[in-house]
Amino acid sequence: MKRGRPNKRLWIFVALLFAATGCASMSKPKSPGVTIGEIQGHPRDWVGKTVQLSGEVKDAYSLIFYKYFVLQDNTGEIQVVTSKPLPRKGEKLNIQGKVEEGLSIGSESRTIIREQG
């Protein structure tokens, strides 16, 4: 064994550790504890961001290729587009999703959440 010269495997391990740490820190931060009222009050600030919401299902709808439900908290309500099975009316949910601009008609625009996971 040679003294004074670091082990090649140790250097590889350290390099991989730094690479993994750097990739983990590049993931998009989520916005915990956001209310529906905050999103609806300033939708331009939220579009494209991933958020976590809690609330109660007010209604659920299934159209041909489009499933969504209305999530309500004490600050407002928002439509949540999903590819998962629809929740029951009255069910309490914690969801994670991306804020998007939904249907726009004239000057009227809807902000929606596209559920992830």
Backbone as CSV, one residue per row, in Angstrom:
resi,resn,N_x,N_y,N_z,CA_x,CA_y,CA_z,C_x,C_y,C_z
1,MET,0.832,-1.180,0.000,0.000,0.000,0.000,0.882,1.251,0.000
2,LYS,0.589,2.173,-0.863,1.362,3.401,-0.964,0.795,4.441,-0.001
3,ARG,1.666,5.169,0.663,1.252,6.237,1.574,1.266,7.568,0.824
4,GLY,0.372,8.491,1.261,0.372,9.817,0.687,-0.468,9.940,-0.573
5,ARG,-0.928,8.840,-1.117,-1.743,8.883,-2.327,-3.155,8.380,-2.003
6,PRO,-4.203,9.216,-2.150,-5.560,8.811,-1.804,-6.043,7.668,-2.691
7,ASN,-6.915,6.883,-2.138,-7.502,5.754,-2.833,-8.397,6.257,-3.987
8,LYS,-8.265,5.663,-5.142,-9.031,6.069,-6.324,-10.531,5.881,-6.096
9,ARG,-10.905,4.818,-5.419,-12.335,4.573,-5.139,-12.917,5.656,-4.239
10,LEU,-12.118,6.135,-3.303,-12.585,7.206,-2.420,-12.896,8.463,-3.231
11,TRP,-12.032,8.818,-4.186,-12.275,9.991,-5.022,-13.541,9.829,-5.865
12,ILE,-13.755,8.650,-6.387,-14.958,8.398,-7.184,-16.196,8.546,-6.307
13,PHE,-16.135,7.980,-5.094,-17.251,8.083,-4.162,-17.553,9.548,-3.828
14,VAL,-16.526,10.334,-3.543,-16.708,11.748,-3.200,-17.300,12.510,-4.381
15,ALA,-16.826,12.231,-5.590,-17.352,12.901,-6.786,-18.831,12.570,-7.000
16,LEU,-19.198,11.308,-6.827,-20.603,10.908,-6.982,-21.479,11.534,-5.905
17,LEU,-20.963,11.634,-4.700,-21.704,12.254,-3.610,-22.002,13.718,-3.906
18,PHE,-20.996,14.454,-4.397,-21.214,15.855,-4.758,-22.201,15.990,-5.920
19,ALA,-22.101,15.108,-6.891,-23.017,15.161,-8.036,-24.452,14.911,-7.587
20,ALA,-24.663,13.928,-6.723,-26.006,13.613,-6.242,-26.570,14.756,-5.410
21,THR,-25.756,15.375,-4.594,-26.197,16.503,-3.778,-26.577,17.686,-4.654
22,GLY,-25.819,17.941,-5.682,-26.121,19.046,-6.591,-27.414,18.840,-7.338
23,CYS,-27.686,17.618,-7.798,-28.922,17.319,-8.519,-30.123,17.457,-7.602
24,ALA,-29.991,17.026,-6.361,-31.110,17.111,-5.422,-31.472,18.561,-5.142
25,SER,-30.501,19.431,-5.090,-30.787,20.828,-4.787,-31.371,21.570,-5.985
26,MET,-31.334,20.986,-7.173,-31.867,21.631,-8.363,-33.351,21.372,-8.556
27,SER,-33.959,20.479,-7.772,-35.374,20.199,-7.948,-36.193,21.437,-7.603
28,LYS,-37.368,21.553,-8.238,-38.207,22.712,-8.026,-38.744,22.724,-6.600
29,PRO,-38.647,23.840,-5.915,-39.200,23.893,-4.573,-40.719,23.920,-4.624
30,LYS,-41.349,23.291,-3.657,-42.802,23.302,-3.551,-43.187,24.417,-2.600
31,SER,-44.389,24.884,-2.721,-44.869,25.933,-1.846,-45.835,25.329,-0.840
32,PRO,-45.364,24.981,0.346,-46.245,24.366,1.329,-47.194,25.383,1.944
33,GLY,-48.350,24.902,2.378,-49.266,25.745,3.119,-49.908,26.870,2.340
34,VAL,-50.034,26.752,1.047,-50.662,27.784,0.227,-52.176,27.641,0.328
35,THR,-52.867,28.758,0.376,-54.331,28.703,0.371,-54.845,28.976,-1.037
36,ILE,-56.047,28.542,-1.286,-56.667,28.767,-2.595,-56.855,30.264,-2.827
37,GLY,-57.207,30.999,-1.778,-57.374,32.451,-1.887,-56.104,33.166,-2.330
38,GLU,-54.943,32.681,-1.857,-53.670,33.284,-2.276,-53.456,33.090,-3.772
39,ILE,-53.767,31.903,-4.261,-53.592,31.612,-5.689,-54.575,32.423,-6.520
40,GLN,-55.848,32.424,-6.119,-56.872,33.143,-6.884,-56.679,34.658,-6.808
41,GLY,-56.099,35.143,-5.695,-55.888,36.583,-5.542,-54.796,37.139,-6.441
42,HIS,-53.783,36.325,-6.723,-52.653,36.760,-7.559,-52.215,35.607,-8.458
43,PRO,-53.041,35.200,-9.414,-52.720,34.022,-10.229,-51.421,34.144,-11.023
44,ARG,-51.055,35.335,-11.466,-49.816,35.496,-12.250,-48.587,35.125,-11.440
45,ASP,-48.650,35.294,-10.128,-47.514,34.952,-9.268,-47.356,33.443,-9.110
46,TRP,-48.413,32.695,-9.384,-48.405,31.262,-9.097,-48.326,30.368,-10.329
47,VAL,-48.693,30.862,-11.502,-48.709,30.023,-12.704,-47.323,29.413,-12.938
48,GLY,-47.309,28.091,-13.132,-46.071,27.360,-13.370,-45.430,26.809,-12.111
49,LYS,-45.950,27.174,-10.945,-45.368,26.706,-9.686,-46.115,25.478,-9.167
50,THR,-45.385,24.621,-8.469,-45.964,23.453,-7.836,-46.360,23.819,-6.419
51,VAL,-47.600,23.504,-6.059,-48.123,23.857,-4.742,-48.756,22.642,-4.068
52,GLN,-48.930,22.759,-2.770,-49.664,21.763,-1.999,-50.876,22.459,-1.412
53,LEU,-52.048,21.836,-1.583,-53.292,22.404,-1.102,-54.046,21.394,-0.255
54,SER,-54.827,21.911,0.668,-55.719,21.079,1.467,-57.109,21.667,1.362
55,GLY,-58.095,20.797,1.331,-59.463,21.288,1.271,-60.460,20.153,1.178
56,GLU,-61.698,20.533,0.922,-62.802,19.582,0.812,-63.343,19.604,-0.612
57,VAL,-63.685,18.440,-1.120,-64.216,18.329,-2.477,-65.655,18.831,-2.483
58,LYS,-65.899,19.877,-3.276,-67.241,20.461,-3.380,-68.063,19.726,-4.435
59,ASP,-67.448,19.437,-5.576,-68.103,18.726,-6.682,-67.041,18.003,-7.487
60,ALA,-67.452,16.987,-8.246,-66.540,16.256,-9.132,-67.236,16.008,-10.456
61,TYR,-66.481,16.136,-11.549,-67.049,16.019,-12.887,-66.158,15.146,-13.763
62,SER,-66.794,14.348,-14.604,-66.060,13.544,-15.565,-66.658,13.772,-16.939
63,LEU,-65.892,14.447,-17.785,-66.293,14.627,-19.177,-65.538,13.566,-19.973
64,ILE,-65.685,13.496,-21.243,-65.129,12.410,-22.039,-63.635,12.183,-21.773
65,PHE,-62.809,13.175,-21.971,-61.367,13.024,-21.762,-60.857,13.964,-20.670
66,TYR,-61.732,14.419,-19.826,-61.390,15.479,-18.891,-62.054,15.203,-17.552
67,LYS,-61.246,14.959,-16.518,-61.781,14.743,-15.177,-61.275,15.857,-14.272
68,TYR,-62.185,16.430,-13.509,-61.762,17.451,-12.562,-62.719,17.493,-11.381
69,PHE,-62.226,18.098,-10.309,-63.067,18.310,-9.146,-62.812,19.706,-8.617
70,VAL,-63.761,20.204,-7.833,-63.638,21.531,-7.248,-63.197,21.344,-5.800
71,LEU,-62.031,21.908,-5.479,-61.491,21.837,-4.124,-61.762,23.171,-3.442
72,GLN,-62.262,23.104,-2.213,-62.651,24.312,-1.491,-61.967,24.331,-0.124
73,ASP,-61.406,25.496,0.242,-60.944,25.694,1.608,-61.672,26.932,2.142
74,ASN,-61.291,27.417,3.306,-62.021,28.557,3.875,-61.696,29.884,3.193
75,THR,-60.822,29.877,2.155,-60.477,31.109,1.445,-61.001,31.155,0.013
76,GLY,-61.524,30.045,-0.490,-62.019,30.027,-1.863,-62.098,28.622,-2.424
77,GLU,-62.267,28.558,-3.733,-62.332,27.255,-4.411,-61.597,27.325,-5.730
78,ILE,-61.142,26.128,-6.201,-60.371,26.056,-7.447,-60.627,24.707,-8.099
79,GLN,-60.562,24.664,-9.416,-60.735,23.406,-10.145,-59.398,22.675,-10.193
80,VAL,-59.474,21.361,-9.959,-58.285,20.513,-9.976,-58.474,19.452,-11.056
81,VAL,-57.659,19.509,-12.104,-57.696,18.529,-13.181,-56.867,17.331,-12.730
82,THR,-57.390,16.124,-12.948,-56.702,14.932,-12.467,-56.770,13.791,-13.467
83,SER,-55.800,12.886,-13.369,-55.846,11.649,-14.146,-56.155,10.475,-13.209
84,LYS,-56.287,10.773,-11.921,-56.616,9.758,-10.919,-58.130,9.563,-10.865
85,PRO,-58.584,8.507,-10.165,-60.032,8.375,-9.949,-60.561,9.601,-9.199
86,LEU,-61.768,10.009,-9.548,-62.339,11.195,-8.919,-62.678,10.939,-7.455
87,PRO,-62.442,11.935,-6.598,-62.808,11.798,-5.189,-64.317,12.002,-5.002
88,ARG,-64.796,11.602,-3.848,-66.219,11.783,-3.525,-66.476,13.197,-3.020
89,LYS,-67.676,13.680,-3.253,-68.086,14.982,-2.742,-68.010,14.936,-1.217
90,GLY,-67.413,15.974,-0.615,-67.271,16.037,0.833,-65.973,15.449,1.362
91,GLU,-65.224,14.753,0.506,-63.956,14.145,0.921,-62.915,15.231,1.176
92,LYS,-62.146,15.083,2.237,-61.067,16.018,2.557,-59.774,15.493,1.924
93,LEU,-59.067,16.382,1.203,-57.877,15.979,0.456,-56.699,16.900,0.722
94,ASN,-55.519,16.329,0.601,-54.266,17.072,0.491,-53.719,16.718,-0.878
95,ILE,-53.528,17.716,-1.724,-53.055,17.442,-3.083,-51.798,18.246,-3.384
96,GLN,-51.092,17.772,-4.388,-49.940,18.501,-4.923,-50.185,18.660,-6.408
97,GLY,-49.963,19.854,-6.912,-50.189,20.068,-8.330,-49.535,21.342,-8.824
98,LYS,-49.589,21.496,-10.123,-48.987,22.646,-10.789,-50.090,23.638,-11.151
99,VAL,-49.864,24.894,-10.836,-50.825,25.953,-11.146,-50.720,26.290,-12.628
100,GLU,-51.875,26.320,-13.309,-51.904,26.623,-14.735,-53.052,27.578,-15.035
101,GLU,-52.928,28.253,-16.161,-54.042,29.058,-16.639,-54.985,28.107,-17.363
102,GLY,-56.231,28.141,-16.979,-57.216,27.247,-17.591,-57.910,27.934,-18.741
103,LEU,-59.181,27.693,-18.853,-60.006,28.239,-19.915,-60.081,29.759,-19.832
104,SER,-59.887,30.419,-20.959,-60.022,31.875,-21.033,-61.076,32.218,-22.071
105,ILE,-62.040,33.012,-21.650,-63.082,33.492,-22.565,-63.144,34.998,-22.409
106,GLY,-62.758,35.701,-23.467,-62.714,37.159,-23.400,-61.740,37.604,-22.325
107,SER,-62.199,38.468,-21.437,-61.328,38.954,-20.362,-61.402,38.051,-19.125
108,GLU,-62.268,37.040,-19.154,-62.440,36.112,-18.032,-61.491,34.929,-18.179
109,SER,-60.717,34.676,-17.141,-59.748,33.589,-17.162,-59.869,32.768,-15.888
110,ARG,-59.692,31.463,-15.989,-59.745,30.562,-14.840,-58.364,30.016,-14.544
111,THR,-58.010,29.983,-13.289,-56.773,29.356,-12.851,-57.138,27.966,-12.349
112,ILE,-56.342,26.962,-12.740,-56.605,25.587,-12.330,-55.344,24.985,-11.733
113,ILE,-55.517,23.845,-11.105,-54.401,23.050,-10.606,-54.406,21.752,-11.386
114,ARG,-53.262,21.344,-11.928,-53.129,20.047,-12.569,-52.458,19.132,-11.551
115,GLU,-53.261,18.188,-11.002,-52.770,17.318,-9.941,-51.630,16.442,-10.422
116,GLN,-50.615,16.296,-9.586,-49.462,15.461,-9.903,-49.482,14.213,-9.034
117,GLY,-48.787,13.208,-9.527,-48.645,11.999,-8.709,-49.530,10.906,-9.069
